[in-house]
Amino acid sequence: MVVRDGGTVRGKLILMAVSTTFVALLAASVAMLLFDLRAFQRYWTDDLMTQADIMARVTAPALTFNDEETARQNLAVLRVRPQILAAAIYTSDGARFATYAAAPNTAIPARPGASGYRIEGGEVAVFRNIVENGEMVGTVYLRSRYGVVDRLLSYGTILGAVMLGALVIAGLVASRLQAAITRPLAAVTNVARQVMQRRDFTLRVPGNDSGEIGVLVAAFNDMLAEIGRRSHALQEANATLEHEMQVRERAEEALRLADRRKDEFLATLAHELRNPLAPIRTGLDILRLRSGDAQATQRATDIMERQLRQMVRLVDDLLDVSRINTGKFTIKSGRVELKAVVNDALEVVRPYIELHGHELTIDLPDRPVFLNGDATRLAQILSNLLNNAAKYTNRGGRVGLRATVDDHTLTLVVSDTGIGIAPDMLDTVFEMFVQVDSTLERSNAGLGVGLSLARKLVELHGGTIEAHSAGIGHGSQFVVRLPIVVEPELPVKPTPMSFITAETYRILLADDNVDFVNSIGALLTAMGHSVVITHNGVDALAAAKRFCPDYAFLDIGLPQMSGYDLARSIRDLSCCTMTVMVAVTGWGQEKDRQLAFEAGFDHHMVKPVRFEQIEEILGNRSVIKKLRT
């Protein structure tokens, strides 16, 4: 049992109990054996000495009367003691008087020794003086077997049997008692093994033992619970770390993509800005070299104006996207009619479509459809989509606009027979700087902001936009869905304005760009208006005091006095309370518009300014007067 279970706690406990019992029994057995041997020796020598005394008493008369026969008979009585091997009676002078031998040829000392006993080998020899009436008359000699070995064997056998029985009993008792210790420990070992194999920290050791074993089991269960909590926390931390790593990898990939698109955008921006500059420069050369040719001058002017509008549109798109991304873009909602929005959009893109020789088809509902939004921005959505369709369609293609109304929703579909969109690009075509075709072969690749701006404007109007395409070479469709106004009131349509107005005004122009302000002044003078031109803020204020203008077109970055300070000073003049002030500047951010309005301006125009914009402001004079009153 000890050999089989020697490697287990149970075997070790049994081995400890049995070993302890064995050592204790062995020590007790040795002590008892030594004590018994000593007692046996004392008993044996005392018995032999007593026998010798008896012999001395019974043989003393025989020695006195020199009766050898009686002495021999007395010694013969020792036959009843088989342990006595030899005996002898010596006279007082040391001569042998009578002898006895249990076996023939037994050696008997010739002379007596000193009184006492001695142990030699396995025998005990005793010499005892025979004293009669106070006089030593002889000596008795007895030699007997000394059965210490036999005694040792018999006593050792008894002790061995007792020890073996005690060890067996101790082993059985220990085997029964160890269960109270080893059963909880075995349960702890089993649970620990399962936890290592299965990594399941919810396992627990059963039982509610008391004492130190109970404390051990409870501590082990608490340790498992704590390890389980920490393992769970570690797993959650690892999962969070993996998620963060994935997010970081996606962010890094997005940054790399954005960086690549940024480089592509900058290259495209440089290309797109250089494209209109080349014909503008050519137009300037024509005007310089053929100034007397009216037809060439008109053609050059048309080219320059068209290219200038293209540059302004690019810059406006970039500014609009910037304002939307920074949250500074707002729309002026109002009730607008769909056909008016479409007409405004077509006015912008029709020349571009005709330039490319495309066939344009328009399909609108017969009844009026009203939207709640910013008419300018809604037209910008359509113009961007139509311009995009014309741009990515080969010359002589078809561009279509179809509008349908269903369940209070307006659906606008802009379709083309152009190069189409790859399936993997349908989800990313509305992102900033993404272009369907950015190859060098396409000279009108654009900046990649038109569709992104269109989507943002659609979302600001509470609508959605989607792109559809059957693939490369199969054209594309852009579907815009916008909410319509239910039971609309009739809108007030603006009256078209003629180039020459029936009313003339006093107009103050202040700008340090001499060419710009002089050309605008010449046009206004040709229309019959009274115009005063200044090139710094101080002169403009002095002119306003004596001229009392109806309109003041003021540059913000004027020398000597800024346009903001000039507007405040003019507004303080008693004769200029009804003056309509217009800020003309190259700063077009929302904060710049807000600063202009706070300074007292009524309008904010971003350079380069088209003369049609000035004409429109002059045509709204009656509206301004009504608002001021």
C-alpha angles and dihedrals in degrees: 000000000000092000093048096047098030091114095052131075089244092054092045092051092049091045090051093050094046093044092050091049092047093051091047092048092045092052091047092046094051091048092048092046093051090046091049093048090052091047090046091052092049091047093048096047092044091051092049092046089050089051090049091052090051091051091047092054096046095044098043093088090048090054091046093053093033092240104161094174093059090046091053091049091051090052091047089064086073089078087089087066104065090182091068107087100181142002137185142181118217127194122236090266091054100258119137110255101176135354141198128195125183089206132027119263092025109159116239121187113254093218129033121250131221118299111272138055138283133188117225118180107308096343138081120213122198128191116192126180118233110224123188121183090345093308125108107237099172149321134269119216123196127175119188138174114266104216097194093128092051089044090049093049095047094044092044090051091053092046091047092052091047091047093048091049091047091050092050091049091046090050092051093047092046090048090056096041096045091065089077088060105030098044094066091039091050089050090051090049092048093049091046090052092049091048090052092048100041101026087225109148093180091080117108136191108248124228138060103235119172129224127036093326090055090050089050093051092046091048091049092051091048089049090052090049092050092046089049091052092047092045090051091047090048091050091050090047090050091048090048090047091049090049091048090048090051091047090048092049090049090047091050090048090048090050091050090048091047091048091050091047090047091055090047090047094051091049091047092045091054090048094047093048093047092050096069092036092064096058090040089056090045090051090052090052090051091050091049097045101034103029091141094056105089094190094051090044091052092047092049091048092051091050093048093047092049093049091045090054089051091054092046090050091052093050092044091052091052092048092048092051090048092051092048093049092050093046094243096112119103133178125218104228121209142140109284133173120236096229091054090052091048092048091051091050093047091050088061101041104029094085090051092048092048090047089060093045095240125159110238121203124187124194115180132164116269095229122066115270118202128201132191105229150078109310093206094050094044089053088048090056092054094041091052092050094045092044089050091050092050092046096054096042121090117243114287095025130134127258120186139187119196127178128193133173122218128164097343091313127113115213117199118189119192109190135177141177092231136125094301129217128277114241092244091055098054093087096045102038091094094055122105117278093001113139127191092215119017098163120133092242091073109074094189100053094140129208098284093242102099097082092040090053091046092053093049092049091048091051091049087057091052095254140115135233129202136183123220131182138158089220141275112344095014101093127241143252130213115200119199121188119194132172115249130216114258116225096355126198118239108274124231107244119209116245114241112250127223123228093247113054122212093227126063126211142195105249128190118202120193119178134130090218096093097189093051098045094043093051092049090046091052091053093048091047090051088056090057100258124137107243132190117190124202133170104204138038099251094054090045092054092048091049091049091054094056099028101045093202125211089213131025119193104193131184114223097217098058123154119253093008129033121236090247093056091043092053092050091049093049091047088056092056112102092222094052103055090111095041113126106223121201123192111220109191146137091235108096106166120123091248089055091054090049092051090051094051091046089053091056104265118146096202137025119210124184119216135277089058122199116220089232088066091055090047091052092053091049090051092057094060093113091053091051092050091051092049093049093050 
